Amino acid sequence: MPTNILMPALSPTMEDGTLARWLVKEGDTVRSGDVIAEIETDKATMEVEAVDEGVVGRILVAEGTAGVKVNAPIALLVEEGEAVPDGPVEAAAPAPSPAPAPEPAQPAAQAEKSAGKPNGKGGRVFASPLARRIAEQRGIDLAALKGSGPNGRIVKADVERAEAAPAPAAPAPQLAPSATAADVARHYEGRPFAEEPVSNVRRTIARRLTESKQTVPHFYLRVAIGMDALLAARSEINAGRAKDARISVNDFILKACALALRDHPDCNAAWAGDRVLKFAEADISVAVATDKGLFTPVLRNLAARPLGEISAEMKALAGKARDGKLSPAEMTGGAMSLSNLGMFGIDAFDAIINPPQASILAVGKAEQVAAVMDGKIETPTRVNASLSVDHRVIDGAAGAEFLGTIRRYLENPLSMLV
């Protein structure tokens, strides 16, 4: 009998995805393990394999469709010669209730049923698909309309009347945080702009960082770190090494953070609601900026690994991030994160913690500063570093000692090599 091919969950945080591309067409025969589609998840674009064998009877979701929920039917698989249903297979469905009357003005809408969707105020907006589509295209908020169709359903004429209605004399000077896309667009009415759909990656970043800032009690610790000894050691280590094998300042910082996590086991931890998880090894995620958004691959057991090995893996993971090839396993875990914006000329900044991790180190650029040292004016090279800490896991004094240890390793880089 026909079976549904479902939208898979390809990462722990995935709720929906974009069906980026079909690699099969209706009528194709597939076997278990054949790659049939590419799905853009909340992390990357990944290939999807067929679970069963059969013939692709019908494609239910067109390629390029965004917001496809996990476990939603995306295609039908049938046996050779078997009749192909018009829609998804349902194991047992109750008898359908009579459909509301169709809109006479649009023949295409006669086959469509009205759909109720939340209006953001606790109720539901009932509108025909045609009315909903026109409203989305023209930036009209359906929740503000009164329907004239059966049972108060919003129909095409209601949307067109709303569009023809005179605009308010003056828009509100400020928008609420819960403003809809249509509200925001009206706020900039008269100014040229282009609309760009929010990708799954960007939507996930927004959701996770908003939750972090709202629910995690951040506090911040800041220090200036002397870099002269580290830069000299790096120059000596890199002398004669191939360009693609050179150790970066970021590699040294990763190693210092890992050794500090080893020295302060209470800081090598994550928040788990009713408990704190304390880790035996130092795993650290690194923020990598790409044209698709921010990715945070995790490097594992760094305290026990040499700088050259850390550097090679960091380069490999950064390349995979830029190519959208990171797997969910490569972005899961870690007790802390490192975000370095020094290469962009940033003096200092505070970063947002990546839950459930307990801290993130933000590093600015290295530059010479004038300072009084032993009664003399010197010009040491320093970087500003800020440690954002989850107060549920790490107390102030413990965080200060942890950051102090990171600084000590960076200012005495040979101590990281023994």
Secondary structure, DSSP 8 states (H G I E B T S, - for coil): --EEEE----STT-SEEEEEEESS-TT-EE-TT-EEEEEE-SS-EEEEE-SS-EEEEEE-S-TTEEEEETT-EEEEEE-TT----SS---SS-----------TT-GGGGG---EEEE-SSSSEEEE-HHHHHHHHHHT--GGG----SGGG-B-HHHHHHHHHS---SS--SS--TT--HHHHHHHTTTS--------HHHHHHHHHHHHHHHHS-EEEEEEEEE-HHHHHHHHHHHTT--GGG---HHHHHHHHHHHHHHH-TTTSEEE-SSSEEE-SS--EEE-EEETTEEE--EE-SGGGS-HHHHHHHHHHHHHHHHTT---GGGGS--SEEEEE-GGGT---------TTBSEEEEE---EE--EEETTEEE--EEEEEEEEEETTTS-HHHHHHHHHHHHHHHHSGGGG--
